[in-house]
Amino acid sequence: MSAAAIPGPVEKRRVPRHRALLAGKLATEEASLTIDCVIRNLSASGALVETTSPHLIPNELHLLQVRDGVAWDARVIWRRGNKVGLELGDRHDLKDVTERSLLALRRVWTHMAAR
């Protein structure tokens, strides 16, 4: 059997993810707990993040992407070692956010972006 005939892995995602290497932060509601992470891949509906503290991550949280100043509502789908798969919900532009519930995320982002 030639290498061309060997089937590859089956893609189960609805939207393909794109490789990334982005600074991120995982945050609980009101940003009472924040955890540094690296965003390894990203799509409109999901992300793979790596962190040194996966055991601290709650099932419902926010994912902040520092470079573009955006945050998503997120839900943990799976955990393997230091990697966590997230389902992404609503996207929030932290540059223009006025919703009271997201102001803590904006403060976290502005602090990170100032570094």
C-alpha positions as MATLAB code, in Angstrom:
seq = 'MSAAAIPGPVEKRRVPRHRALLAGKLATEEASLTIDCVIRNLSASGALVETTSPHLIPNELHLLQVRDGVAWDARVIWRRGNKVGLELGDRHDLKDVTERSLLALRRVWTHMAAR';
ca = [
       0.000    0.000    0.000;
       1.472    3.367   -0.986;
       1.625    6.345    1.356;
      -0.903    8.173   -0.837;
      -3.504    5.474   -0.159;
      -3.309    5.784    3.635;
      -6.215    7.883    4.864;
      -5.426   10.821    7.141;
      -7.191   11.713   10.362;
     -10.876   12.493   10.087;
     -11.683   16.170   10.724;
     -14.574   16.345   13.212;
     -14.700   20.126   13.579;
     -17.472   22.096   11.872;
     -15.030   24.901   11.041;
     -11.334   24.157   10.388;
      -8.915   25.717   12.842;
      -5.837   27.656   11.807;
      -2.475   27.304   13.496;
      -1.592   30.157   15.769;
       0.990   31.190   18.315;
      -0.760   33.954   20.224;
      -0.513   35.261   23.777;
      -3.744   34.675   25.614;
      -5.371   34.815   28.981;
      -8.148   32.656   30.379;
     -10.428   34.528   32.751;
     -13.409   33.714   34.911;
     -16.478   35.917   35.087;
     -15.489   39.357   36.417;
     -11.832   38.248   35.917;
     -11.535   37.095   39.533;
      -9.112   34.416   38.280;
      -6.842   34.800   35.246;
      -4.481   32.223   33.785;
      -1.820   32.837   31.126;
      -2.069   30.640   28.045;
      -0.791   30.233   24.516;
      -3.408   29.969   21.775;
      -2.131   27.183   19.483;
      -4.990   27.106   16.990;
      -8.118   29.113   16.462;
     -11.331   29.234   14.434;
     -14.608   31.107   14.701;
     -16.015   28.310   16.867;
     -13.090   26.837   18.801;
      -9.534   27.057   20.061;
      -6.733   24.925   21.440;
      -4.824   26.534   24.298;
      -1.822   25.437   26.335;
      -1.273   26.476   29.920;
       0.832   25.428   32.885;
      -2.292   25.438   35.088;
      -4.980   23.421   33.271;
      -6.323   22.072   36.567;
      -7.401   25.602   37.596;
      -9.527   26.264   34.517;
     -13.287   26.246   35.159;
     -15.659   24.780   32.565;
     -17.140   28.201   31.696;
     -14.742   31.107   31.130;
     -13.474   33.765   28.720;
     -10.540   33.533   26.321;
      -8.686   36.817   25.736;
      -6.434   37.269   22.731;
      -3.988   40.047   23.556;
      -2.757   41.172   20.119;
      -6.192   41.993   18.682;
      -7.897   42.923   21.955;
     -10.729   40.432   21.646;
     -12.373   38.035   24.061;
     -14.732   35.124   23.564;
     -17.175   33.415   25.872;
     -15.757   29.895   26.061;
     -16.576   26.447   27.327;
     -14.086   23.621   27.973;
     -14.737   20.660   25.671;
     -11.733   18.499   26.587;
      -8.483   18.477   28.603;
      -5.299   16.510   27.879;
      -2.216   17.283   29.932;
      -1.447   20.983   29.536;
      -3.743   21.359   26.478;
      -7.381   22.423   26.643;
      -9.933   22.417   23.817;
     -12.434   25.267   23.936;
     -15.740   25.868   22.209;
     -16.027   29.582   21.516;
     -19.232   31.563   21.825;
     -19.822   35.286   21.458;
     -16.856   37.432   20.411;
     -16.261   40.767   22.170;
     -14.067   43.633   20.947;
     -12.389   44.853   24.134;
     -11.420   48.182   22.552;
     -15.081   49.207   22.330;
     -16.706   47.240   25.148;
     -19.196   49.093   27.316;
     -21.055   46.165   28.862;
     -20.569   46.237   32.615;
     -19.987   42.474   32.749;
     -17.011   42.790   30.362;
     -15.252   45.815   31.850;
     -13.059   43.606   34.072;
     -11.862   41.758   30.943;
     -11.067   45.095   29.309;
      -8.938   46.078   32.329;
      -7.027   42.773   32.142;
      -6.430   43.285   28.430;
      -5.260   46.912   28.757;
      -2.818   45.847   31.485;
      -1.435   43.044   29.279;
      -1.267   45.207   26.141;
       0.711   47.884   28.003;
       3.594   45.472   28.684;
];
